[in-house]
Amino acid sequence: MTYSLAYSPCPNDTYIFAALTNGLLPGAPHVEVVLDDVEALNAAGREGRHALTKVSYGAIPFLLDKYRILPAGGALGRGCGPLVIAREARELSSYGSDAVFAIPGRMTTAYLLLRLALGREPNIRELRFDRIVDAVANGDVDAGLIIHESRFTYKSAGLEQVIDLGDWWEATTGNPIPLGAILARRDIDDRQATEINNAIRRSLSFARADEAAIIDYVRAHAFEMDDDVMRAHIALYVNEFSDDVGPEGRHAIADLFERAAAAGLIPHGRAPEFV
């Protein structure tokens, strides 16, 4: 059986899935891969388009009718949250209702965190994540919400950090920040889903043991081609939670859903469901 597998071209995803994608794991399930921007994957998830897909935790409460969460392969950790940047540093609370924030998508975890931190709905402009730094630098927007590699490159554009929303989340809750997860569609049974989850863990183990065999694949798809940035990205986003979200991660995810529901940002009663 062949499964459709969708994930982003960002280095953490391509690093984790390189061995599985490129047939380097004997006996692993066969996959047909689609690479796309995370917000496009969030939208595709609403349609149940892919059997296996990376999505934002901000989107998952709206996808639970079609998908369950796999414990492996996701993005969750500490010190890895999205940033709000601007041409000049200032307090987030100083931005009025007329200020325009560039965001990487309405369904992203980053946007969910921004609304939780602001305590209101901001005025937004949606842009693909790799275009936000330029929009801020050019004065097209007042501030930008950045994710992925942009957190390593925004300073070279002369921009300043307004707030690290990961730090804000950790200080507020004590939890690591849940960013994204791999979902398995509900037509995949428990045995198949467990086999896939194990294959993801094997793929990550392969990458760690034989990076030379997969790094060209990672490099070929990175938006930011600087090797130092690429490796910093992998080091930050690929961690112990990538193998298994674990009890600490599950608690953080449930807390995010509860806080978002209390703020009226997602429907009440949406609890994360894992394979």
C-alpha positions as CSV (number, residue, x, y, z in Angstrom):
1,M,0.0,0.0,0.0
2,T,1.2,3.5,-0.8
3,Y,0.3,6.5,1.4
4,S,0.2,10.1,0.4
5,L,2.5,12.0,2.8
6,A,2.6,15.8,2.9
7,Y,5.1,18.0,4.7
8,S,6.8,21.3,4.4
9,P,10.1,21.9,2.6
10,C,11.6,23.3,5.8
11,P,14.8,21.5,7.1
12,N,13.3,19.9,10.2
13,D,10.6,18.1,8.1
14,T,12.9,17.1,5.2
15,Y,15.5,15.9,7.8
16,I,13.0,13.7,9.6
17,F,11.4,12.3,6.5
18,A,14.3,12.1,4.1
19,A,15.1,8.4,4.6
20,L,11.4,7.3,4.4
21,T,10.8,9.5,1.4
22,N,13.8,8.2,-0.5
23,G,13.3,4.5,0.1
24,L,16.2,4.1,2.5
25,L,14.3,2.1,5.1
26,P,13.8,-1.6,4.2
27,G,10.3,-2.8,4.9
28,A,8.9,0.7,5.6
29,P,5.6,1.7,4.1
30,H,5.7,3.3,0.6
31,V,4.8,7.0,0.4
32,E,4.1,9.5,-2.3
33,V,5.3,12.9,-1.1
34,V,3.9,16.3,-1.5
35,L,5.9,19.3,-0.3
36,D,4.0,22.5,0.5
37,D,3.8,25.5,2.7
38,V,2.4,24.7,6.2
39,E,-0.7,26.9,5.7
40,A,-1.4,25.2,2.4
41,L,-1.2,21.9,4.3
42,N,-3.5,23.2,6.9
43,A,-6.1,24.0,4.2
44,A,-5.6,20.6,2.6
45,G,-6.2,19.0,5.9
46,R,-9.7,20.6,6.0
47,E,-10.4,18.5,2.9
48,G,-8.8,15.3,4.1
49,R,-6.7,15.4,1.0
50,H,-3.6,13.5,2.2
51,A,-3.5,10.2,4.1
52,L,-0.6,11.6,6.2
53,T,0.1,15.3,6.7
54,K,2.1,17.8,8.7
55,V,-0.2,20.5,10.0
56,S,-0.1,23.3,12.6
57,Y,-1.5,22.6,16.1
58,G,-3.5,25.8,15.6
59,A,-5.4,23.9,12.8
60,I,-5.8,20.5,14.5
61,P,-8.9,21.4,16.5
62,F,-10.7,21.8,13.2
63,L,-9.4,18.6,11.7
64,L,-10.2,16.0,14.3
65,D,-13.2,14.7,12.4
66,K,-10.8,13.5,9.7
67,Y,-7.5,12.9,11.4
68,R,-5.7,11.6,14.5
69,I,-2.3,12.7,15.8
70,L,0.8,10.6,15.4
71,P,3.2,10.7,18.4
72,A,6.3,11.0,16.1
73,G,7.6,13.5,13.6
74,G,6.1,16.7,14.9
75,A,7.6,20.0,16.0
76,L,7.4,20.8,19.7
77,G,10.0,22.1,22.1
78,R,11.5,25.0,24.1
79,G,13.1,28.1,22.7
80,C,11.6,27.5,19.3
81,G,8.5,29.6,19.2
82,P,7.5,32.2,16.6
83,L,8.6,35.8,16.8
84,V,7.0,39.1,16.2
85,I,9.4,41.5,14.5
86,A,9.4,45.1,13.5
87,R,11.6,47.9,12.2
88,E,12.0,49.1,15.8
89,A,11.6,47.2,19.1
90,R,8.6,48.1,21.2
91,E,6.1,46.4,23.5
92,L,3.5,44.2,21.8
93,S,0.8,45.9,23.9
94,S,1.7,49.2,22.3
95,Y,0.3,48.2,18.9
96,G,-3.2,49.6,18.4
97,S,-6.1,48.1,16.5
98,D,-5.0,49.9,13.3
99,A,-1.5,48.3,13.3
100,V,-1.1,45.7,10.5
101,F,0.6,42.4,11.3
102,A,1.9,40.2,8.5
103,I,1.1,36.5,9.4
104,P,2.0,33.2,7.8
105,G,-1.6,32.0,7.9
106,R,-4.8,32.1,9.9
107,M,-4.6,28.4,10.9
108,T,-0.9,28.5,12.1
109,T,0.0,27.9,15.7
110,A,1.9,31.2,15.4
111,Y,-1.3,33.2,14.8
112,L,-3.1,31.4,17.6
113,L,-0.3,32.4,20.0
114,L,-0.3,36.0,18.7
115,R,-4.0,36.3,19.5
116,L,-3.6,34.7,22.9
117,A,-0.7,37.1,23.8
118,L,-2.6,40.2,22.4
119,G,-5.9,39.2,24.0
120,R,-7.7,40.3,20.8
121,E,-8.0,39.8,17.1
122,P,-5.3,41.9,15.3
123,N,-5.5,43.6,11.9
124,I,-3.6,41.2,9.6
125,R,-2.2,40.6,6.2
126,E,-1.6,37.0,5.2
127,L,1.7,36.3,3.4
128,R,3.8,33.2,2.8
129,F,6.2,32.8,5.7
130,D,9.3,33.6,3.6
131,R,7.9,37.0,2.4
132,I,7.2,38.4,5.8
133,V,10.6,39.8,6.6
134,D,10.7,41.8,3.4
135,A,7.2,43.1,4.0
136,V,8.3,44.4,7.4
137,A,11.6,45.8,6.1
138,N,9.9,47.6,3.3
139,G,7.3,49.2,5.6
140,D,4.4,47.4,4.0
141,V,3.2,46.2,7.4
142,D,3.8,47.4,11.0
143,A,5.0,44.1,12.3
144,G,5.6,40.5,11.2
145,L,4.9,37.2,12.7
146,I,7.8,34.9,11.6
147,I,8.3,31.1,11.7
148,H,10.8,28.6,10.3
149,E,14.1,29.8,9.0
150,S,13.1,33.5,9.2
151,R,13.9,33.5,13.0
152,F,17.5,33.1,12.0
153,T,17.7,35.7,9.3
154,Y,15.5,38.7,10.2
155,K,18.4,40.6,11.9
156,S,20.3,40.7,8.6
157,A,17.4,42.8,7.3
158,G,17.9,45.3,10.1
159,L,14.8,44.3,12.0
160,E,14.2,43.9,15.8
161,Q,12.3,41.4,17.9
162,V,9.1,42.7,19.5
163,I,8.3,39.4,21.4
164,D,9.3,35.8,21.3
165,L,5.9,34.1,21.6
166,G,7.6,30.8,22.6
167,D,9.2,32.5,25.5
168,W,5.8,34.1,26.4
169,W,4.1,30.7,26.2
170,E,6.7,29.0,28.4
171,A,6.7,31.8,31.0
172,T,2.9,31.8,31.1
173,T,2.3,28.0,31.2
174,G,5.6,26.3,32.0
175,N,5.0,24.1,29.0
176,P,7.0,23.5,25.8
177,I,5.4,25.0,22.8
178,P,3.4,22.7,20.4
179,L,4.0,23.9,16.8
180,G,3.1,21.2,14.4
181,A,2.2,17.5,14.2
182,I,1.9,14.7,11.7
183,L,-1.7,13.5,11.3
184,A,-3.0,10.1,10.1
185,R,-6.3,10.1,8.3
186,R,-9.1,8.1,10.1
187,D,-9.3,5.6,7.3
188,I,-5.9,4.3,8.4
189,D,-6.4,1.7,11.1
190,D,-4.4,1.4,14.4
191,R,-2.0,-1.3,13.0
192,Q,-1.2,0.7,9.9
193,A,-0.9,3.9,11.9
194,T,1.5,2.3,14.4
195,E,3.6,0.9,11.5
196,I,3.8,4.4,10.0
197,N,4.7,6.0,13.3
198,N,7.5,3.5,13.7
199,A,8.7,4.2,10.2
200,I,8.9,7.9,11.0
201,R,11.0,7.2,14.1
202,R,13.2,4.9,12.0
203,S,13.6,7.7,9.4
204,L,14.7,10.1,12.1
205,S,17.1,7.6,13.6
206,F,18.6,7.0,10.1
207,A,19.2,10.7,9.6
208,R,20.9,11.1,12.9
209,A,23.2,8.1,12.3
210,D,24.0,8.8,8.6
211,E,23.4,12.5,8.0
212,A,25.6,12.4,4.9
213,A,23.1,10.2,3.2
214,I,20.2,12.6,3.6
215,I,21.6,16.1,3.8
216,D,21.6,16.8,0.1
217,Y,17.8,16.2,0.1
218,V,17.4,18.6,3.0
219,R,19.6,21.2,1.3
220,A,17.8,20.9,-2.0
221,H,14.5,22.0,-0.5
222,A,15.6,24.6,2.0
223,F,14.3,28.2,1.4
224,E,17.4,29.5,3.1
225,M,20.4,27.9,1.5
226,D,23.0,29.0,4.0
227,D,24.3,25.8,5.6
228,D,24.7,27.3,9.0
229,V,21.1,28.5,9.1
230,M,19.9,25.1,7.8
231,R,21.8,23.2,10.5
232,A,20.7,25.7,13.2
233,H,17.1,25.1,12.1
234,I,17.5,21.3,12.4
235,A,19.2,21.6,15.8
236,L,16.4,23.8,17.2
237,Y,13.3,22.0,15.8
238,V,14.4,18.4,15.8
239,N,14.6,17.2,19.4
240,E,13.4,14.5,21.8
241,F,9.8,15.4,21.1
242,S,10.4,14.5,17.4
243,D,10.7,10.9,18.4
244,D,7.7,10.9,20.7
245,V,5.6,13.8,21.9
246,G,5.5,12.0,25.3
247,P,3.5,12.9,28.5
248,E,5.0,16.5,28.7
249,G,4.1,17.2,25.1
250,R,0.6,15.8,25.4
251,H,0.0,18.0,28.5
252,A,1.2,21.1,26.6
253,I,-1.0,20.3,23.6
254,A,-4.1,19.8,25.8
255,D,-3.3,23.1,27.6
256,L,-3.0,25.0,24.3
257,F,-6.4,23.7,23.2
258,E,-8.0,24.6,26.6
259,R,-6.6,28.1,26.6
260,A,-7.6,28.7,22.9
261,A,-11.1,27.4,23.7
262,A,-11.4,29.7,26.8
263,A,-10.4,32.6,24.6
264,G,-13.1,31.8,22.0
265,L,-10.5,30.9,19.3
266,I,-11.5,27.3,18.8
267,P,-14.7,25.4,19.7
268,H,-15.0,24.0,23.2
269,G,-14.5,20.3,23.8
270,R,-11.8,19.7,21.2
271,A,-9.3,17.4,22.9
272,P,-6.2,16.1,21.1
273,E,-6.6,12.5,19.9
274,F,-3.5,10.4,19.4
275,V,-3.0,7.2,17.5
